[in-house]
Amino acid sequence: MKDQHIAKLESHLERLIEGAFSNIFSKKIRAQDIALRLARAMEDGLQAAQGEDHRPLAPDYYRIYTHPDVTARLLEKHPDILNTLAGHMTDLATRAGYRLNKNPEMELHGDERLDGGELVVVAEHS
């Protein structure tokens, strides 16, 4: 995908989730960081189009890893955040012209190896 298209996707996702994350991460992890990681994970996990549908197939399973304290605070303050992110990923895939086999599934996990400002996103196909 062209860098310009990536930037557009990241910008869109950042606007969608900024309110949810800005209060939680206290600027250690910015919404821009999350948007970038999710958009890149989607792009990196694309599979070639198959059959009559010429759209690339985007991943539909995302695992987000943060420090356990960050994970706990996030889920406490925004218990529906995973559903919200899944909806945003569907929107991103649609805007980018990608196909999904099913609605994206999101998981948030704590990882002691990460500090409060680190974030890892893993995308896969179900």
N, C-alpha and C positions, 0 to 999 in steps of 0.2 A: 504494500500500500504506500502511496506517496506520502512524504513527510507532511505536506500541507493537509492531507486528509486526516492523518493521525492527529495533528494539532487541532483540527476542527472537532474531532471526536473527543479529545481530551478536554477541550474547552467546554463542550456541551455537558459532559459528565461532571466536570468540576462545578458548573453552575447548578446542576441538579442536586449534588450532594453537599455542597459547601456548608449550608446551614447545619446539617446534621453532624458534621465532623468538626467544624471550627470550634465549637464550645467544648468538645471532649478532649481534643488533642493539645489544646493550649499552644498551638503553633509548632509543636514538636513534629507532628505529622500533619501536613497540609492537605486539604481536599485535592489540590493540584497533584500531590504525590499519589494519592489513591486513584485519581482519574488516569494519570499516566500509567500506573501499574496495571490497572484493569484493561485499559485500551490496548496496551502493549501485549498483555497476556492473551487477549482476544486475537490480536493480529498474529502473534507468534504461533498460536494454536490452530490457525486456519487450515482446513483441508481442501484439496482441489474439488471443484464441482464434479458431480457425477450424474449420469443420466441426462434427462431432458432439462433439469433445472441447472442453469449455468452459473448460479451464484455459489461462491465459496461457502463451505460449511464452517460456521464458527463454533468454538467450544461452548458447551452448555453446563459445565460444572466448574465452579470457581471456589478455591480455598484461599482465605485471607489469613495470614499469620501476623500477629502483633505480640508485644509483651503481654503476659497474662493480666497485669493491672489495667492496661489499656483496653484489652478485650472485655474485661469485667465492667469497666466504666461505660464503655460503649453500649453493651447490651443492657445495662441498667438504665441508662438515660434514653436509649432509643431501641426498645425491644423489637420493633418491627423493621430495623435497619436492613436485615438480610432480604426481606421481601421487597423493600424499596430499591435496594441495589439490583436485585434480579430484574425488576421492571426497567431500570435504567439500562441494564445490559441488553435487554430485548430491544429497547429503543435505539441503542447504539448500533446493534446488528442491523436493524431495519434501515436506519439512515445510511449505513455504510454499504448497503446492498448485499449483505450476507444472509445466509439461511441458517436457521436453527432447527434441530430435530425435535426439540422440546423447549419449554421455558427454562431459562437458566436456573440452576440451583446454586445457592451461595452458602458457604460455611465460614465461620469465624473461629479461629483457634488461637489459644495462647501458646507462646513458645518462649521459655525462659532464656533461651540463647539470644533473643532479640532485646535491644534496649528500648526505652520508651519512644524513641523516634524512628525505629525501624519498622518496615512493612514488607512482607513478601506475599506475592500473589501467584498461585499455581492454577492454570486453566487446563482442563481436559475435556475430552468427549465422553459422554456416558455410553 
